[in-house]
Amino acid sequence: MDQLSKLKCQACDASAKLLSQDEIESLLSQVQGWEIIVDSGIKKLKCDFATKNYVKSVAFTNVIAEMAETINHHPQIILEYASVTVIWWSHNIKGLHKNDFIMAAKTSELF
């Protein structure tokens, strides 16, 4: 399979299909450090990044925000003093799409 971070997100509307559990497990094995969480019944991809200090946390958050804006696919970002938590899911379909794994891989690559 292509390296996820090199792939491009495709437009995802409400008619897109959620990934199956087998697809999720296959893609999850390609994004080291990421985990599946369930929030209000919605599967999401989550990773915590240790940044060492607040300035680095803010800088990393801004780089993620700039990338997300160029693709029009936006994560939840939790900024703390020495860490940034990033959570990806596809809002339109209320769950996980391949786009989320692509963006997780791109996020890890930015770090």
A tleap script that builds the chain and sets N, CA, C and O, in Angstrom:
source leaprc.protein.ff14SB
mol = sequence {
  NMET ASP GLN LEU SER LYS LEU LYS CYS GLN
  ALA CYS ASP ALA SER ALA LYS LEU LEU SER
  GLN ASP GLU ILE GLU SER LEU LEU SER GLN
  VAL GLN GLY TRP GLU ILE ILE VAL ASP SER
  GLY ILE LYS LYS LEU LYS CYS ASP PHE ALA
  THR LYS ASN TYR VAL LYS SER VAL ALA PHE
  THR ASN VAL ILE ALA GLU MET ALA GLU THR
  ILE ASN HIE HIE PRO GLN ILE ILE LEU GLU
  TYR ALA SER VAL THR VAL ILE TRP TRP SER
  HIE ASN ILE LYS GLY LEU HIE LYS ASN ASP
  PHE ILE MET ALA ALA LYS THR SER GLU LEU
  CPHE
}
set mol.1.N position { 0.852 -1.189 0.000 }
set mol.1.CA position { 0.000 0.000 0.000 }
set mol.1.C position { 0.891 1.244 0.000 }
set mol.1.O position { 1.986 1.243 0.562 }
set mol.2.N position { 0.397 2.297 -0.640 }
set mol.2.CA position { 1.130 3.554 -0.679 }
set mol.2.C position { 1.333 4.080 0.741 }
set mol.2.O position { 0.515 3.846 1.631 }
set mol.3.N position { 2.431 4.788 0.927 }
set mol.3.CA position { 2.659 5.418 2.218 }
set mol.3.C position { 1.561 6.462 2.426 }
set mol.3.O position { 1.394 7.361 1.602 }
set mol.4.N position { 0.824 6.345 3.507 }
set mol.4.CA position { -0.339 7.201 3.744 }
set mol.4.C position { -0.025 8.686 3.678 }
set mol.4.O position { -0.820 9.461 3.145 }
set mol.5.N position { 1.113 9.093 4.208 }
set mol.5.CA position { 1.425 10.527 4.253 }
set mol.5.C position { 1.619 11.123 2.864 }
set mol.5.O position { 1.582 12.344 2.710 }
set mol.6.N position { 1.824 10.290 1.855 }
set mol.6.CA position { 2.022 10.776 0.485 }
set mol.6.C position { 0.710 10.848 -0.302 }
set mol.6.O position { 0.665 11.414 -1.395 }
set mol.7.N position { -0.355 10.270 0.262 }
set mol.7.CA position { -1.649 10.277 -0.427 }
set mol.7.C position { -2.364 11.596 -0.199 }
set mol.7.O position { -2.039 12.340 0.726 }
set mol.8.N position { -3.342 11.880 -1.049 }
set mol.8.CA position { -4.139 13.094 -0.917 }
set mol.8.C position { -5.541 12.736 -0.454 }
set mol.8.O position { -6.091 11.697 -0.820 }
set mol.9.N position { -6.099 13.613 0.352 }
set mol.9.CA position { -7.480 13.429 0.778 }
set mol.9.C position { -8.405 13.654 -0.405 }
set mol.9.O position { -8.153 14.492 -1.271 }
set mol.10.N position { -9.479 12.884 -0.413 }
set mol.10.CA position { -10.499 13.067 -1.441 }
set mol.10.C position { -11.725 13.669 -0.778 }
set mol.10.O position { -11.962 13.459 0.412 }
set mol.11.N position { -12.494 14.408 -1.539 }
set mol.11.CA position { -13.699 15.031 -0.996 }
set mol.11.C position { -14.574 13.955 -0.348 }
set mol.11.O position { -14.785 12.882 -0.914 }
set mol.12.N position { -15.068 14.257 0.824 }
set mol.12.CA position { -15.870 13.308 1.595 }
set mol.12.C position { -17.155 14.007 2.014 }
set mol.12.O position { -17.125 14.946 2.809 }
set mol.13.N position { -18.285 13.551 1.479 }
set mol.13.CA position { -19.553 14.146 1.889 }
set mol.13.C position { -20.343 13.138 2.712 }
set mol.13.O position { -19.844 12.053 3.012 }
set mol.14.N position { -21.559 13.485 3.074 }
set mol.14.CA position { -22.360 12.646 3.962 }
set mol.14.C position { -22.682 11.280 3.365 }
set mol.14.O position { -23.078 10.372 4.095 }
set mol.15.N position { -22.518 11.116 2.050 }
set mol.15.CA position { -22.811 9.820 1.423 }
set mol.15.C position { -21.601 8.875 1.439 }
set mol.15.O position { -21.726 7.714 1.047 }
set mol.16.N position { -20.443 9.352 1.885 }
set mol.16.CA position { -19.250 8.507 1.953 }
set mol.16.C position { -19.473 7.405 2.994 }
set mol.16.O position { -20.206 7.585 3.966 }
set mol.17.N position { -18.827 6.274 2.765 }
set mol.17.CA position { -19.005 5.139 3.671 }
set mol.17.C position { -17.949 5.152 4.777 }
set mol.17.O position { -16.782 5.478 4.557 }
set mol.18.N position { -18.401 4.789 5.955 }
set mol.18.CA position { -17.486 4.606 7.072 }
set mol.18.C position { -16.584 3.410 6.784 }
set mol.18.O position { -16.980 2.480 6.082 }
set mol.19.N position { -15.386 3.439 7.323 }
set mol.19.CA position { -14.484 2.298 7.188 }
set mol.19.C position { -14.995 1.128 8.019 }
set mol.19.O position { -15.576 1.319 9.087 }
set mol.20.N position { -14.774 -0.083 7.519 }
set mol.20.CA position { -15.108 -1.284 8.291 }
set mol.20.C position { -14.048 -1.464 9.380 }
set mol.20.O position { -12.996 -0.827 9.336 }
set mol.21.N position { -14.322 -2.318 10.342 }
set mol.21.CA position { -13.355 -2.578 11.410 }
set mol.21.C position { -12.059 -3.158 10.837 }
set mol.21.O position { -10.970 -2.815 11.298 }
set mol.22.N position { -12.170 -4.031 9.837 }
set mol.22.CA position { -10.971 -4.593 9.201 }
set mol.22.C position { -10.148 -3.513 8.510 }
set mol.22.O position { -8.920 -3.521 8.593 }
set mol.23.N position { -10.813 -2.586 7.829 }
set mol.23.CA position { -10.111 -1.487 7.167 }
set mol.23.C position { -9.433 -0.585 8.194 }
set mol.23.O position { -8.303 -0.144 7.988 }
set mol.24.N position { -10.123 -0.312 9.298 }
set mol.24.CA position { -9.557 0.515 10.364 }
set mol.24.C position { -8.298 -0.146 10.927 }
set mol.24.O position { -7.274 0.515 11.097 }
set mol.25.N position { -8.370 -1.429 11.212 }
set mol.25.CA position { -7.217 -2.134 11.779 }
set mol.25.C position { -6.037 -2.142 10.819 }
set mol.25.O position { -4.891 -1.989 11.241 }
set mol.26.N position { -6.308 -2.318 9.534 }
set mol.26.CA position { -5.242 -2.314 8.531 }
set mol.26.C position { -4.568 -0.946 8.451 }
set mol.26.O position { -3.341 -0.855 8.426 }
set mol.27.N position { -5.366 0.108 8.411 }
set mol.27.CA position { -4.814 1.462 8.317 }
set mol.27.C position { -4.141 1.892 9.620 }
set mol.27.O position { -3.128 2.592 9.598 }
set mol.28.N position { -4.704 1.472 10.754 }
set mol.28.CA position { -4.133 1.848 12.048 }
set mol.28.C position { -2.702 1.327 12.189 }
set mol.28.O position { -1.861 1.965 12.822 }
set mol.29.N position { -2.440 0.170 11.597 }
set mol.29.CA position { -1.087 -0.392 11.678 }
set mol.29.C position { -0.066 0.457 10.926 }
set mol.29.O position { 1.140 0.263 11.083 }
set mol.30.N position { -0.544 1.397 10.111 }
set mol.30.CA position { 0.347 2.244 9.321 }
set mol.30.C position { 0.586 3.619 9.943 }
set mol.30.O position { 1.357 4.417 9.410 }
set mol.31.N position { -0.068 3.896 11.061 }
set mol.31.CA position { 0.103 5.189 11.742 }
set mol.31.C position { 0.538 4.929 13.184 }
set mol.31.O position { -0.285 4.823 14.093 }
set mol.32.N position { 1.849 4.831 13.364 }
set mol.32.CA position { 2.433 4.526 14.669 }
set mol.32.C position { 2.056 5.586 15.707 }
set mol.32.O position { 2.108 6.786 15.440 }
set mol.33.N position { 1.679 5.116 16.889 }
set mol.33.CA position { 1.378 6.024 17.992 }
set mol.33.C position { -0.063 6.500 18.048 }
set mol.33.O position { -0.466 7.122 19.032 }
set mol.34.N position { -0.839 6.225 17.027 }
set mol.34.CA position { -2.236 6.643 16.995 }
set mol.34.C position { -3.107 5.534 17.564 }
set mol.34.O position { -2.781 4.352 17.457 }
set mol.35.N position { -4.221 5.935 18.170 }
set mol.35.CA position { -5.157 4.964 18.723 }
set mol.35.C position { -6.585 5.331 18.334 }
set mol.35.O position { -6.882 6.475 17.992 }
set mol.36.N position { -7.450 4.341 18.395 }
set mol.36.CA position { -8.870 4.576 18.141 }
set mol.36.C position { -9.540 4.869 19.481 }
set mol.36.O position { -9.360 4.136 20.453 }
set mol.37.N position { -10.304 5.938 19.515 }
set mol.37.CA position { -11.129 6.232 20.680 }
set mol.37.C position { -12.579 6.280 20.203 }
set mol.37.O position { -12.845 6.440 19.011 }
set mol.38.N position { -13.494 6.144 21.125 }
set mol.38.CA position { -14.914 6.295 20.815 }
set mol.38.C position { -15.432 7.425 21.684 }
set mol.38.O position { -15.355 7.370 22.911 }
set mol.39.N position { -15.962 8.451 21.030 }
set mol.39.CA position { -16.461 9.643 21.711 }
set mol.39.C position { -17.905 9.851 21.272 }
set mol.39.O position { -18.169 10.109 20.098 }
set mol.40.N position { -18.828 9.742 22.201 }
set mol.40.CA position { -20.265 9.865 21.895 }
set mol.40.C position { -20.678 8.919 20.766 }
set mol.40.O position { -21.470 9.282 19.897 }
set mol.41.N position { -20.137 7.715 20.793 }
set mol.41.CA position { -20.485 6.701 19.807 }
set mol.41.C position { -19.772 6.844 18.469 }
set mol.41.O position { -20.049 6.084 17.542 }
set mol.42.N position { -18.847 7.818 18.350 }
set mol.42.CA position { -18.142 8.079 17.090 }
set mol.42.C position { -16.690 7.633 17.231 }
set mol.42.O position { -15.993 8.056 18.153 }
set mol.43.N position { -16.232 6.766 16.302 }
set mol.43.CA position { -14.829 6.350 16.302 }
set mol.43.C position { -13.969 7.485 15.764 }
set mol.43.O position { -14.290 8.113 14.755 }
set mol.44.N position { -12.855 7.731 16.473 }
set mol.44.CA position { -11.936 8.808 16.116 }
set mol.44.C position { -10.505 8.317 16.287 }
set mol.44.O position { -10.246 7.366 17.024 }
set mol.45.N position { -9.581 8.979 15.596 }
set mol.45.CA position { -8.145 8.693 15.696 }
set mol.45.C position { -7.503 9.736 16.600 }
set mol.45.O position { -7.711 10.935 16.414 }
set mol.46.N position { -6.722 9.282 17.579 }
set mol.46.CA position { -6.133 10.213 18.544 }
set mol.46.C position { -4.651 9.921 18.733 }
set mol.46.O position { -4.227 8.766 18.757 }
set mol.47.N position { -3.867 11.001 18.866 }
set mol.47.CA position { -2.452 10.868 19.192 }
set mol.47.C position { -2.026 12.050 20.056 }
set mol.47.O position { -2.436 13.187 19.821 }
set mol.48.N position { -1.193 11.762 21.064 }
set mol.48.CA position { -0.610 12.797 21.918 }
set mol.48.C position { 0.844 13.002 21.500 }
set mol.48.O position { 1.606 12.043 21.375 }
set mol.49.N position { 1.212 14.247 21.290 }
set mol.49.CA position { 2.578 14.596 20.892 }
set mol.49.C position { 3.239 15.391 22.013 }
set mol.49.O position { 2.727 16.437 22.412 }
set mol.50.N position { 4.364 14.909 22.524 }
set mol.50.CA position { 5.112 15.618 23.569 }
set mol.50.C position { 5.999 16.661 22.899 }
set mol.50.O position { 6.854 16.331 22.077 }
set mol.51.N position { 5.787 17.918 23.258 }
set mol.51.CA position { 6.481 19.021 22.587 }
set mol.51.C position { 7.547 19.709 23.435 }
set mol.51.O position { 8.302 20.530 22.913 }
set mol.52.N position { 7.625 19.407 24.684 }
set mol.52.CA position { 8.628 19.926 25.622 }
set mol.52.C position { 8.315 21.294 26.218 }
set mol.52.O position { 8.668 21.548 27.370 }
set mol.53.N position { 7.657 22.191 25.462 }
set mol.53.CA position { 7.309 23.491 26.035 }
set mol.53.C position { 6.155 24.129 25.268 }
set mol.53.O position { 5.739 23.647 24.214 }
set mol.54.N position { 5.651 25.227 25.829 }
set mol.54.CA position { 4.461 25.871 25.278 }
set mol.54.C position { 4.690 26.461 23.885 }
set mol.54.O position { 3.826 26.348 23.015 }
set mol.55.N position { 5.828 27.077 23.674 }
set mol.55.CA position { 6.122 27.685 22.372 }
set mol.55.C position { 6.119 26.613 21.284 }
set mol.55.O position { 5.590 26.838 20.195 }
set mol.56.N position { 6.704 25.455 21.569 }
set mol.56.CA position { 6.707 24.356 20.595 }
set mol.56.C position { 5.305 23.788 20.394 }
set mol.56.O position { 4.951 23.385 19.286 }
set mol.57.N position { 4.510 23.754 21.453 }
set mol.57.CA position { 3.120 23.299 21.327 }
set mol.57.C position { 2.326 24.216 20.404 }
set mol.57.O position { 1.589 23.753 19.533 }
set mol.58.N position { 2.484 25.507 20.605 }
set mol.58.CA position { 1.775 26.481 19.763 }
set mol.58.C position { 2.244 26.379 18.312 }
set mol.58.O position { 1.425 26.401 17.393 }
set mol.59.N position { 3.545 26.268 18.105 }
set mol.59.CA position { 4.086 26.186 16.743 }
set mol.59.C position { 3.567 24.931 16.031 }
set mol.59.O position { 3.168 25.003 14.869 }
set mol.60.N position { 3.570 23.794 16.713 }
set mol.60.CA position { 3.075 22.555 16.113 }
set mol.60.C position { 1.590 22.666 15.800 }
set mol.60.O position { 1.139 22.237 14.738 }
set mol.61.N position { 0.833 23.240 16.726 }
set mol.61.CA position { -0.603 23.456 16.502 }
set mol.61.C position { -0.832 24.298 15.258 }
set mol.61.O position { -1.709 23.987 14.453 }
set mol.62.N position { -0.060 25.355 15.094 }
set mol.62.CA position { -0.221 26.229 13.929 }
set mol.62.C position { 0.110 25.523 12.623 }
set mol.62.O position { -0.554 25.749 11.612 }
set mol.63.N position { 1.127 24.670 12.633 }
set mol.63.CA position { 1.487 23.929 11.415 }
set mol.63.C position { 0.360 22.958 11.039 }
set mol.63.O position { 0.021 22.817 9.864 }
set mol.64.N position { -0.210 22.297 12.038 }
set mol.64.CA position { -1.336 21.388 11.779 }
set mol.64.C position { -2.524 22.177 11.224 }
set mol.64.O position { -3.164 21.754 10.261 }
set mol.65.N position { -2.807 23.312 11.834 }
set mol.65.CA position { -3.942 24.141 11.390 }
set mol.65.C position { -3.757 24.605 9.952 }
set mol.65.O position { -4.711 24.598 9.174 }
set mol.66.N position { -2.554 25.003 9.593 }
set mol.66.CA position { -2.288 25.441 8.210 }
set mol.66.C position { -2.490 24.286 7.224 }
set mol.66.O position { -3.092 24.469 6.166 }
set mol.67.N position { -1.989 23.106 7.572 }
set mol.67.CA position { -2.172 21.950 6.702 }
set mol.67.C position { -3.656 21.608 6.564 }
set mol.67.O position { -4.141 21.371 5.458 }
set mol.68.N position { -4.366 21.583 7.678 }
set mol.68.CA position { -5.787 21.244 7.666 }
set mol.68.C position { -6.578 22.223 6.807 }
set mol.68.O position { -7.487 21.827 6.078 }
set mol.69.N position { -6.232 23.479 6.897 }
set mol.69.CA position { -6.948 24.505 6.131 }
set mol.69.C position { -6.739 24.327 4.629 }
set mol.69.O position { -7.669 24.548 3.853 }
set mol.70.N position { -5.545 23.936 4.208 }
set mol.70.CA position { -5.287 23.766 2.773 }
set mol.70.C position { -6.077 22.601 2.192 }
set mol.70.O position { -6.361 22.573 0.995 }
set mol.71.N position { -6.431 21.639 3.041 }
set mol.71.CA position { -7.152 20.452 2.569 }
set mol.71.C position { -8.646 20.539 2.908 }
set mol.71.O position { -9.446 19.761 2.389 }
set mol.72.N position { -9.015 21.475 3.769 }
set mol.72.CA position { -10.389 21.645 4.233 }
set mol.72.C position { -10.874 20.409 5.000 }
set mol.72.O position { -12.013 19.967 4.854 }
set mol.73.N position { -9.974 19.875 5.814 }
set mol.73.CA position { -10.302 18.757 6.702 }
set mol.73.C position { -9.622 19.086 8.022 }
set mol.73.O position { -8.396 19.169 8.093 }
set mol.74.N position { -10.428 19.274 9.074 }
set mol.74.CA position { -9.924 19.871 10.302 }
set mol.74.C position { -10.068 18.942 11.506 }
set mol.74.O position { -11.128 18.351 11.712 }
set mol.75.N position { -9.001 18.811 12.304 }
set mol.75.CA position { -9.062 17.979 13.493 }
set mol.75.C position { -9.458 18.776 14.729 }
set mol.75.O position { -9.551 20.003 14.703 }
set mol.76.N position { -9.685 18.050 15.792 }
set mol.76.CA position { -9.749 18.660 17.109 }
set mol.76.C position { -8.304 18.714 17.596 }
set mol.76.O position { -7.580 17.722 17.513 }
set mol.77.N position { -7.891 19.860 18.100 }
set mol.77.CA position { -6.528 20.022 18.607 }
set mol.77.C position { -6.622 20.522 20.046 }
set mol.77.O position { -7.263 21.534 20.330 }
set mol.78.N position { -5.969 19.790 20.944 }
set mol.78.CA position { -5.934 20.186 22.351 }
set mol.78.C position { -4.495 20.591 22.666 }
set mol.78.O position { -3.585 19.761 22.657 }
set mol.79.N position { -4.309 21.864 22.942 }
set mol.79.CA position { -2.984 22.434 23.192 }
set mol.79.C position { -2.765 22.551 24.694 }
set mol.79.O position { -3.575 23.139 25.410 }
set mol.80.N position { -1.661 21.983 25.155 }
set mol.80.CA position { -1.273 22.098 26.556 }
set mol.80.C position { 0.164 22.585 26.622 }
set mol.80.O position { 0.813 22.759 25.591 }
set mol.81.N position { 0.656 22.804 27.821 }
set mol.81.CA position { 1.986 23.382 27.976 }
set mol.81.C position { 3.048 22.618 27.180 }
set mol.81.O position { 3.774 23.217 26.387 }
set mol.82.N position { 3.140 21.327 27.383 }
set mol.82.CA position { 4.211 20.555 26.743 }
set mol.82.C position { 3.666 19.393 25.914 }
set mol.82.O position { 4.349 18.388 25.713 }
set mol.83.N position { 2.445 19.539 25.440 }
set mol.83.CA position { 1.879 18.483 24.588 }
set mol.83.C position { 0.755 19.034 23.727 }
set mol.83.O position { 0.117 20.038 24.043 }
set mol.84.N position { 0.547 18.330 22.627 }
set mol.84.CA position { -0.556 18.631 21.720 }
set mol.84.C position { -1.255 17.309 21.428 }
set mol.84.O position { -0.620 16.339 21.013 }
set mol.85.N position { -2.562 17.278 21.647 }
set mol.85.CA position { -3.361 16.105 21.313 }
set mol.85.C position { -4.132 16.431 20.043 }
set mol.85.O position { -4.775 17.475 19.937 }
set mol.86.N position { -4.052 15.509 19.077 }
set mol.86.CA position { -4.733 15.704 17.791 }
set mol.86.C position { -5.721 14.562 17.612 }
set mol.86.O position { -5.383 13.394 17.809 }
set mol.87.N position { -6.945 14.913 17.238 }
set mol.87.CA position { -7.992 13.917 17.036 }
set mol.87.C position { -8.628 14.150 15.663 }
set mol.87.O position { -9.178 15.215 15.381 }
set mol.88.N position { -8.534 13.114 14.817 }
set mol.88.CA position { -9.091 13.172 13.466 }
set mol.88.C position { -10.322 12.273 13.357 }
set mol.88.O position { -10.336 11.159 13.880 }
set mol.89.N position { -11.345 12.763 12.678 }
set mol.89.CA position { -12.491 11.969 12.243 }
set mol.89.C position { -13.212 12.779 11.192 }
set mol.89.O position { -12.989 13.983 11.059 }
set mol.90.N position { -14.071 12.120 10.451 }
set mol.90.CA position { -14.807 12.819 9.388 }
set mol.90.C position { -16.177 13.218 9.929 }
set mol.90.O position { -17.040 12.376 10.174 }
set mol.91.N position { -16.346 14.509 10.105 }
set mol.91.CA position { -17.562 15.040 10.705 }
set mol.91.C position { -18.807 14.685 9.887 }
set mol.91.O position { -19.849 14.351 10.452 }
set mol.92.N position { -18.699 14.757 8.556 }
set mol.92.CA position { -19.850 14.508 7.685 }
set mol.92.C position { -20.441 13.117 7.843 }
set mol.92.O position { -21.653 12.934 7.731 }
set mol.93.N position { -19.582 12.138 8.105 }
set mol.93.CA position { -20.072 10.757 8.197 }
set mol.93.C position { -20.039 10.240 9.635 }
set mol.93.O position { -20.361 9.080 9.892 }
set mol.94.N position { -19.653 11.097 10.555 }
set mol.94.CA position { -19.632 10.755 11.978 }
set mol.94.C position { -18.826 9.492 12.255 }
set mol.94.O position { -19.300 8.552 12.894 }
set mol.95.N position { -17.593 9.500 11.754 }
set mol.95.CA position { -16.727 8.356 11.988 }
set mol.95.C position { -15.466 8.446 11.161 }
set mol.95.O position { -15.051 9.531 10.754 }
set mol.96.N position { -14.856 7.294 10.913 }
set mol.96.CA position { -13.561 7.265 10.254 }
set mol.96.C position { -13.637 6.945 8.764 }
set mol.96.O position { -14.367 6.053 8.331 }
set mol.97.N position { -12.865 7.695 8.005 }
set mol.97.CA position { -12.705 7.553 6.560 }
set mol.97.C position { -11.204 7.440 6.310 }
set mol.97.O position { -10.411 7.803 7.179 }
set mol.98.N position { -10.806 6.954 5.165 }
set mol.98.CA position { -9.381 6.853 4.855 }
set mol.98.C position { -8.695 8.211 4.976 }
set mol.98.O position { -7.523 8.280 5.344 }
set mol.99.N position { -9.415 9.290 4.671 }
set mol.99.CA position { -8.859 10.638 4.807 }
set mol.99.C position { -8.283 10.884 6.198 }
set mol.99.O position { -7.256 11.549 6.336 }
set mol.100.N position { -8.930 10.357 7.218 }
set mol.100.CA position { -8.484 10.593 8.587 }
set mol.100.C position { -7.130 9.939 8.843 }
set mol.100.O position { -6.286 10.495 9.546 }
set mol.101.N position { -6.930 8.768 8.274 }
set mol.101.CA position { -5.644 8.090 8.419 }
set mol.101.C position { -4.559 8.792 7.604 }
set mol.101.O position { -3.405 8.866 8.025 }
set mol.102.N position { -4.939 9.302 6.445 }
set mol.102.CA position { -3.987 10.086 5.640 }
set mol.102.C position { -3.537 11.312 6.430 }
set mol.102.O position { -2.348 11.625 6.484 }
set mol.103.N position { -4.504 12.004 7.045 }
set mol.103.CA position { -4.167 13.208 7.794 }
set mol.103.C position { -3.390 12.883 9.064 }
set mol.103.O position { -2.524 13.656 9.473 }
set mol.104.N position { -3.693 11.735 9.697 }
set mol.104.CA position { -2.919 11.317 10.864 }
set mol.104.C position { -1.462 11.093 10.473 }
set mol.104.O position { -0.547 11.523 11.177 }
set mol.105.N position { -1.256 10.417 9.346 }
set mol.105.CA position { 0.111 10.169 8.871 }
set mol.105.C position { 0.812 11.481 8.547 }
set mol.105.O position { 1.985 11.650 8.880 }
set mol.106.N position { 0.119 12.406 7.908 }
set mol.106.CA position { 0.707 13.703 7.592 }
set mol.106.C position { 1.036 14.483 8.881 }
set mol.106.O position { 2.064 15.157 8.953 }
set mol.107.N position { 0.173 14.389 9.878 }
set mol.107.CA position { 0.414 15.060 11.151 }
set mol.107.C position { 1.675 14.511 11.818 }
set mol.107.O position { 2.518 15.271 12.297 }
set mol.108.N position { 1.793 13.188 11.843 }
set mol.108.CA position { 2.984 12.570 12.436 }
set mol.108.C position { 4.241 12.976 11.691 }
set mol.108.O position { 5.286 13.199 12.303 }
set mol.109.N position { 4.147 13.071 10.389 }
set mol.109.CA position { 5.296 13.474 9.578 }
set mol.109.C position { 5.706 14.923 9.899 }
set mol.109.O position { 6.895 15.243 9.922 }
set mol.110.N position { 4.725 15.784 10.142 }
set mol.110.CA position { 5.028 17.176 10.511 }
set mol.110.C position { 5.761 17.264 11.834 }
set mol.110.O position { 6.611 18.135 12.020 }
set mol.111.N position { 5.439 16.371 12.750 }
set mol.111.CA position { 6.036 16.398 14.085 }
set mol.111.C position { 7.503 16.038 14.019 }
set mol.111.O position { 8.177 16.006 15.048 }
savepdb mol mol.pdb
quit
